[in-house]
Amino acid sequence: MGKVKVYHYDAFSNEPNMGNPAGVVLDGDQLTEKEMQEIALKVGFNETAFPLKSDKADVRIRYFTPRHEMNLCGHATMATIYALKTKELLKEKSELTIETKAGILPIRINRNSQNEIEITMKQASPQFKEFHGSIEELAFSIGLKKDDIEPNLPILYGSTGAWTLLIPIKTLIAFKRMKPNNKLFPSILKEMPRASVHPFCLETYDSNAHMHARHFSSPFSGTIEDPVTGTASGVMGAYYAKYIADNNILNLLIEQGQEIGRDGRVKVSVMKNKDSYEVEITGKAVFVKEIEVHI
């Protein structure tokens, strides 16, 4: 194949080197799955996205960590749609659909009052499953003690396209003490050994935010921490609606990334519909640089 151009975007921020980095490869239709995986490994971001032709939606997107393919990735979706829009590959479309392994999902593109592009992505219907593992071992695996975990809220696996373990934490200050050892995760997360871990709390640095979080990757992904996580923010919003604020409509602001110098924000809207929830996330993105990969 030779050289492949990868565009580096930072999602959930309008400032370069903040938010969550993602690679976007725009000419991926001629690449094999093995080549996509090799590119993602060489780029080294938590996810690299490959927008492709689709006969089911406006665009198909495949997402790769350095070690495996993901069904869905929020921040890489933001980066990809921002790239396609700013490179005028979507024409004048403000509404479109994307084909992913988590299903066909609708996207909206708007400009805010500062004329910045904002991308809204509907996520898959939220699912939750109980965690039956050791809370002591779980706390230890992220550098905390059992007393740091909030006992009045449940520890649950959640998904709006990718499974993560949601862990309620009592205080914001505990997040600075976190030191994940993700090699321990599979033996503790017995129900879902390939899931990531997503501790959160209701204290925030930003007075406008409702929740603060960090996101620790599964050891199978080849990365340690995801700076600002779209899919986890979405299911965290559904968790908030289910266990914290019983409202039919919620508009939340999630902050993440401060502890590792990658401050970002995710807007999450949750609409209750009988026994289910509709979840959308909204974010920005910014171009950083081009990367050349040899395969």
matplotlib code that plots the C-alpha trace (Angstrom):
import matplotlib.pyplot as plt

x = [0.0, 2.8, 2.0, -1.4, -2.4, -4.0, -5.7, -5.3, -8.3, -9.0, -12.7, -14.8, -12.7, -12.2, -8.5, -5.7, -4.1, -7.1, -10.1, -9.6, -7.3, -8.5, -7.0, -9.2, -8.3, -10.4, -9.4, -10.0, -12.2, -9.3, -7.7, -8.1, -9.1, -5.6, -4.2, -6.7, -5.6, -1.9, -2.5, -4.3, -1.4, 1.1, -0.9, -1.3, -4.4, -7.2, -9.1, -8.5, -11.6, -12.1, -15.2, -16.3, -19.0, -22.3, -25.3, -27.3, -26.5, -24.8, -21.4, -20.0, -17.4, -15.1, -13.2, -9.9, -7.9, -4.3, -5.2, -8.8, -11.9, -14.7, -18.4, -18.7, -16.6, -18.1, -15.0, -13.8, -17.3, -17.1, -13.7, -14.8, -17.9, -16.0, -13.4, -16.0, -17.9, -14.9, -13.4, -16.8, -17.3, -20.9, -22.0, -24.7, -26.0, -26.9, -28.6, -27.2, -26.9, -23.8, -23.5, -21.6, -21.3, -23.6, -26.3, -27.3, -27.3, -28.5, -26.2, -27.0, -24.6, -25.3, -23.4, -23.6, -23.8, -20.0, -20.3, -18.5, -19.5, -21.3, -22.1, -24.9, -24.9, -27.7, -26.4, -27.7, -30.4, -28.7, -28.3, -27.2, -26.0, -25.1, -21.5, -21.0, -17.2, -15.2, -15.5, -12.2, -10.4, -12.1, -11.1, -7.5, -7.3, -7.7, -5.5, -8.3, -9.8, -13.3, -14.2, -13.7, -16.6, -20.1, -22.2, -25.6, -25.3, -24.9, -21.8, -23.1, -21.9, -23.5, -23.5, -24.8, -22.6, -19.6, -19.6, -17.9, -18.2, -19.7, -18.2, -19.7, -16.9, -17.6, -15.2, -13.5, -10.2, -10.0, -9.6, -6.1, -5.1, -6.2, -3.5, -5.1, -3.6, -5.7, -4.1, -6.2, -9.5, -10.4, -10.1, -12.3, -14.8, -15.8, -19.2, -17.5, -13.7, -13.2, -15.1, -13.4, -13.8, -15.4, -15.3, -17.4, -18.6, -21.1, -18.5, -16.9, -14.2, -16.5, -19.5, -21.6, -20.8, -23.0, -20.6, -16.8, -15.2, -12.1, -12.0, -9.6, -9.2, -9.4, -6.0, -7.1, -7.2, -3.5, -4.1, -4.4, -6.7, -9.2, -9.1, -12.8, -15.2, -18.3, -20.0, -19.3, -20.6, -23.8, -24.5, -23.5, -26.2, -28.8, -27.4, -28.0, -31.6, -32.2, -30.6, -30.0, -32.6, -35.9, -36.7, -38.3, -35.8, -32.3, -29.6, -26.2, -22.7, -19.9, -16.3, -13.3, -9.6, -8.4, -6.2, -4.1, -4.1, -6.7, -9.7, -12.9, -16.7, -19.5, -23.1, -25.5, -29.3, -31.5, -35.2, -37.2, -39.6, -41.7, -39.1, -36.3, -34.1, -33.0, -29.5, -27.7, -24.2, -23.0, -19.4, -16.9, -13.7, -10.6, -7.9, -4.4, -2.1, -1.5, 0.4, 2.0, 1.9, 3.8, 2.3]
y = [0.0, 2.4, 5.7, 6.5, 10.0, 10.1, 13.3, 14.0, 15.7, 16.4, 15.8, 17.3, 20.5, 23.4, 23.7, 21.6, 19.2, 19.2, 16.8, 13.3, 12.7, 10.5, 9.6, 9.8, 8.1, 9.4, 7.0, 3.8, 2.0, 0.2, -0.8, -4.3, -4.9, -6.0, -2.8, -0.7, -2.4, -1.9, 1.9, 2.2, 0.5, 2.8, 5.9, 4.9, 6.9, 5.3, 5.1, 5.6, 5.9, 4.9, 6.4, 4.2, 3.9, 2.4, 1.0, 1.3, 4.9, 8.1, 6.8, 3.7, 4.2, 1.5, 2.2, 0.6, 0.8, -0.1, -3.8, -4.4, -3.1, -1.3, -1.4, 2.4, 5.3, 8.7, 10.9, 9.3, 9.8, 13.5, 13.7, 11.9, 13.9, 17.2, 16.1, 15.2, 18.5, 20.8, 19.1, 19.6, 15.9, 16.0, 18.8, 20.9, 18.0, 18.9, 15.6, 12.2, 8.6, 6.5, 2.7, 1.2, -2.2, -0.8, -0.1, 2.8, 6.0, 9.5, 12.6, 16.3, 19.1, 22.6, 25.8, 27.4, 31.1, 31.4, 29.8, 26.7, 23.3, 21.1, 17.5, 15.6, 11.8, 9.5, 6.5, 3.0, 2.3, 2.1, -1.3, -2.0, -5.2, -5.9, -6.2, -9.0, -8.8, -7.7, -4.0, -4.0, -5.5, -3.1, -0.1, -1.4, -1.9, 1.9, 2.9, 3.6, 2.0, 0.6, 3.7, 5.9, 4.3, 5.8, 3.1, 4.7, 4.3, 1.0, -0.2, -1.3, -2.3, 0.1, 0.4, 2.7, 1.0, -0.1, -1.7, 0.0, -0.5, 2.7, 3.2, 6.0, 7.8, 9.9, 12.8, 14.7, 14.7, 10.9, 11.2, 12.6, 9.5, 7.1, 4.9, 2.2, -1.2, -2.4, -5.8, -6.6, -5.7, -9.0, -11.1, -8.6, -7.9, -11.5, -10.9, -8.8, -9.2, -7.1, -4.0, -0.7, 1.0, 4.4, 6.0, 9.1, 11.5, 14.4, 16.9, 18.9, 21.4, 23.3, 24.8, 24.3, 20.5, 17.8, 14.9, 14.4, 11.2, 9.3, 6.3, 3.4, 1.2, -2.6, -4.2, -5.7, -2.3, -1.5, 1.8, 2.9, 5.9, 7.6, 11.4, 12.2, 9.4, 9.9, 6.5, 6.3, 9.8, 8.8, 5.8, 7.8, 10.2, 7.4, 6.2, 9.7, 9.7, 6.3, 6.5, 10.2, 12.5, 10.9, 13.4, 12.7, 15.1, 15.8, 18.0, 17.3, 18.6, 16.0, 17.0, 14.7, 14.8, 17.4, 15.0, 14.2, 17.7, 16.9, 18.9, 18.3, 18.5, 16.3, 17.5, 14.6, 14.8, 12.0, 11.5, 9.0, 7.0, 4.6, 2.1, 3.1, 6.1, 7.9, 9.3, 11.9, 13.3, 16.6, 17.8, 19.8, 18.9, 20.7, 19.7, 19.3, 17.9, 15.3, 12.1, 9.9, 6.2, 3.6, 0.1]
z = [0.0, 0.9, 2.5, 4.2, 5.3, 8.8, 10.0, 13.7, 15.3, 18.9, 19.8, 22.6, 22.5, 20.2, 21.3, 19.8, 22.3, 24.6, 24.5, 23.0, 20.0, 17.1, 13.8, 10.6, 7.4, 4.5, 1.7, 3.6, 1.1, -0.5, 2.8, 4.2, 7.8, 8.6, 7.2, 9.2, 12.3, 11.4, 10.9, 14.2, 16.0, 14.4, 15.0, 18.7, 19.5, 21.6, 18.3, 14.6, 12.4, 8.8, 7.0, 4.2, 1.5, 2.8, 1.0, 4.3, 5.5, 4.3, 5.6, 7.3, 10.0, 11.4, 14.6, 15.7, 18.9, 18.6, 19.2, 18.1, 16.4, 18.4, 17.6, 18.2, 19.4, 20.3, 20.1, 16.8, 15.4, 16.3, 14.6, 11.5, 10.9, 11.6, 9.1, 6.4, 7.0, 7.0, 3.9, 2.2, 1.7, 3.1, 0.8, 2.6, 4.7, 8.3, 9.0, 8.0, 9.2, 10.0, 9.7, 12.7, 14.2, 17.0, 14.4, 12.1, 14.0, 13.1, 13.2, 13.2, 12.4, 13.7, 14.4, 17.8, 18.7, 18.2, 14.7, 15.9, 14.4, 16.9, 16.1, 17.8, 17.7, 18.7, 20.6, 20.8, 23.5, 26.9, 28.6, 32.1, 33.8, 37.4, 38.7, 41.2, 41.6, 44.6, 45.4, 47.3, 44.3, 41.9, 44.0, 44.3, 40.5, 40.0, 43.0, 45.5, 48.6, 49.0, 51.2, 48.1, 46.3, 46.9, 48.6, 47.8, 44.0, 42.1, 40.3, 36.9, 33.5, 31.0, 27.2, 24.5, 22.0, 24.0, 27.4, 30.4, 34.2, 35.8, 39.3, 41.5, 43.5, 46.6, 46.0, 43.2, 45.0, 44.8, 41.0, 41.4, 43.4, 40.7, 39.3, 37.1, 36.7, 33.8, 33.7, 36.7, 35.1, 33.3, 36.5, 38.5, 35.7, 35.5, 33.9, 31.1, 31.2, 28.1, 29.4, 30.3, 33.6, 34.1, 37.6, 38.0, 40.6, 41.1, 42.2, 39.3, 38.6, 36.2, 38.0, 34.8, 34.7, 36.3, 36.4, 36.4, 35.1, 34.0, 31.7, 32.0, 29.0, 28.8, 28.6, 25.3, 23.7, 23.9, 25.7, 29.4, 29.6, 27.3, 27.9, 27.0, 26.3, 24.2, 24.5, 28.3, 28.8, 27.0, 29.1, 32.2, 31.3, 31.2, 34.6, 35.9, 34.6, 36.1, 39.5, 40.3, 38.8, 37.7, 34.9, 31.6, 29.8, 31.0, 29.5, 31.2, 30.8, 31.4, 32.2, 31.7, 31.1, 33.6, 35.5, 32.4, 30.8, 28.1, 29.4, 27.4, 27.6, 26.4, 26.2, 26.9, 26.5, 27.8, 27.0, 29.0, 26.8, 29.0, 30.2, 27.9, 27.3, 24.2, 24.5, 22.4, 22.8, 21.4, 21.0, 19.0, 17.3, 16.0, 13.4, 14.8, 12.1, 9.4, 10.1, 7.4, 8.1, 6.1, 5.8]

ax = plt.figure().add_subplot(projection="3d")
ax.plot(x, y, z, "-o")
ax.set_aspect("equal")
plt.show()
